[in-house]
Amino acid sequence: RTLCVSASVSNAQHDPSSTSMAPSRESNATGRWRPMCLYHTHGMCTMLDDPAHLEKFSHSCSEDFRVDTSEFVERQRQDFDYFLVLDLEGKVEILEFPVVLVDAKTSRVVDLFHRFVRPSKMSEQRIKEYIEGKYGKLGVDRVWHDTAIPFEDVLQQFEAWLTQHHLWRKDLGGHLNRSAFVTCGNWDVKTKIPEQCNVAKMKLPPYFMEWINLKDIYLNFYKRRATGMMTMMRELQIPSLGSHHLGIDDAKNITRVLQHMLADGAHVQITARRKSPENVEFLFENRIR
């Protein structure tokens, strides 16, 4: 497997370098931290031969994840080969669907999947107001308008991406193979995915039947409660990179928390499982409610 962004390439022509992004911050590694080119995550960047654009934006899915496996003091054998770190954005409908693929054995990032999602039950005027209020504040509203696609198309492309990595096959029942979703809370998979499937009038895919709530793993491993990503990062002394509430940046920061916990020896296991689309069983007695 190669450490690169895998995306469905489009022939659409855009100028990513003109897109305003959040101010850069210095990372704790050598060199200046750069925001990721969000056209590139969608396979739509046409500026890969422009030195100024390459200096301004990152095009590597591994740049923010410099993992030294020698730091794995108490490495645990995990139940899965891969973790799929998911952090959705959007309160009314899903606006962003980012997933970071992490090798459970090495803690290294293998790939990422990122799509902006166009709501299906909102007027164009409401969508414009919604996006300006959400992504306009982050300076990426133009990218959203240029790249967003319907939720059902996002899932179709996501399934192709999973298949490419041999993590899913429809003909084998449609469940994940050797992998599991990791989320910061239960809302993403428990609540929002089923709601969006209802809006899209589609059946809930079987790969959303179980997941790992990193808050519960954190609580049971470190014996202290963390109500969110920022609390975990602060307690583990992990500097935040990017823009909070930009889904792809939040997914990457949650990944960095996961990597830290793997290095500390945490056993990252399933915390919730559906008995039916409506009935969820929580497997940890000591959990965040």
Summary of the structure (lengths in Angstrom):
residues: 289
radius of gyration: 18.4
end to end distance: 37.6
largest distance: 53.5
contacts: 888
relative contact order: 0.16
helix: 35%
strand: 16%
